[in-house]
Every structure is written in structure tokens, then in C-alpha cells.
Amino acid sequence: MGILGVDYGLKRIGIAVSDWGEKTRPLGTFSHSEVLENLNKWLKEYSLTKIVIGLSGGKLEKKILSWGEKIHYTYNIKVDYQDETLTSYEAKKLMIESNVPMKKRKELVDAYSACLILEEYLEKSL
């Protein structure tokens, strides 16, 4: 049973996955259409039981909630939300500490943020 972590953005979406009790891992950063194209595959491949979407206040909140509701009803999967405050900052710091090359950081920051969102959610749930 797996959980998908999502860092929702207007241009791109970071995706991470975790099996219960296992460390989260980034799947990558995708366009909105790529996420929708891959979601059925991920549901089966990782036996997903839930999707956790990072939620921040401000102008994106309404779009994130609407997108989450659409995912819930379209794919018949439970959707929860996790505060994503400072996850992008923490993800950048983590990539620096992990010696991720500068050129890859912009490409990976959303996927690393999705990992952090998912890890925080799992810590609260255990």
C-alpha cells in the first residue's frame, strides 16, 4: 500500500511516493497533463491508497483544493492535505547537502518538496 505525495504548482507538479514504513522517494517533476496521464499507472504500480497534496495559504489554496477534489472523484482515491510551508526552502537545502548539481536543482526541487510533504504527513500519522 502506497501513498503519493504532491507538490502542486501552476506550471509543474512534484511527485513522490512512499510505501508505509518505507522512506519516501521522488518520482520527478511533471506537467499537469503528464500527472493525469501517469496517475492510473502509479495507482496500480504502487498500490496507492491515498494522495497527500501540499497545501499553503494564499492564492493557490483554492486551486489546490479544487484539483484535489477532482482527483478524488475521478480516481476514487482518498486525498489528504499537508501544510507545505517552507518545503521548497528545505528541499533546496537538502539538495545542497546531498551535492545535487546546480543544474539539476531547479528540475528536482518540486519532487524533493513532494518528498518532504509526504514525510511530514507520515510522521504525523504514525
N, C-alpha and C positions, 0 to 999 in steps of 0.2 A: 504494500500500500504506500503510495507516494503522495507528496504534496508539491504543487508547483508554486514558486514564488514569482511575483511580477512587480517590476518597477516600471510603472506606466508613465509614458511621456507623450507629448504631442507628435513628435517625429519618429521616435523609436521606443521599443519596449524591451527591457532587460528581463531575461528569463533564467530562473534557477530551479533546481529540483532537489528533493530530499526524500529518501525512504525513512520511515520512522526509525529513530535511533541512529541514523547514519548522518555523516557530515553533508552539508549542502554543497552542491557544485553548480557552477554556471553552465547554462546551455548556450548562451550567446545573446546577442542583441539583434532584434528583428524589427522590420517594419510592421505596421498594424496588419496589413494583408498577409504577411508571412506568418504571423502568430495565428491568425484564423485558419490559414492553410495547414499548419502543423498541429493544431490543437487536438484533433482526433487521433493523430499518430501518437502524440505524447500521452493522451489519456490511456491508450492501450499499452504502450511501451513501458510506462512507469506505474501502471495500475493506479492512476490518480484517484484520490477520494476527495480532494479539496484543492482549491486555488486560493492563495493568500496574496492580496494586492496591497501594495504600499499606498497609504493614504496620507496626504498632507492637507493642511488647511489652504485657503486661498482659492484662486480662480480655477484650478484644476479639479478641485474636490468633486464638484457636480459631474464633470465628465467622467471621472474615475468611477464614481458610484453608478452612473448610467451604464458604463461599459461593463462593470462587474455584474450588474443585473442582467444585461444582455447575455453575458457568458453563462450565468447561472441558468437562465431559462432555455437557451439554445442547446447547451450541452448537458443539462440536467445534472449539474455538479454543485456542491456546496462552495460558496465563496465567502471568505472572511477578509477582514481588513486589518492592517497593522500600521501603526504610526511609522512614517518613513523619515522623520526629522533627522537631518544630518547624515543620512546614509550615503549620499554622494560624496560628501567630505570624507567620511570614514572609508569608503571604497577607494578613493584616491590615495589615502594614507596607506591602506593595506597593500595596494599595488606598488607603491614606492618601496615599502618594507620588503615586498616579495620580489623586488628587482624586475618588475614588468617593464619592458622597454617603453620609452616615452611615446613612441608612435602607436603602440597598441593600447595605451591607457584610455584614450577617447573612445575607442571602439569597444572596450571592455567595461567601462565604468558603470553602465546600466546593468550589465549582467552581474557584476560584483555587488552592486546595490541590491539587486534582487536576492542574492545570497544572504546579505545582512538582514534584509526584511524578513526572510524566511527563518533565519537563525533566531532572531528576536522573538518571532511568533512561537517557534518551537520551545524556546526557553520559558516563555510564559505559560505554555500549555502543559509542560511536564511537571 
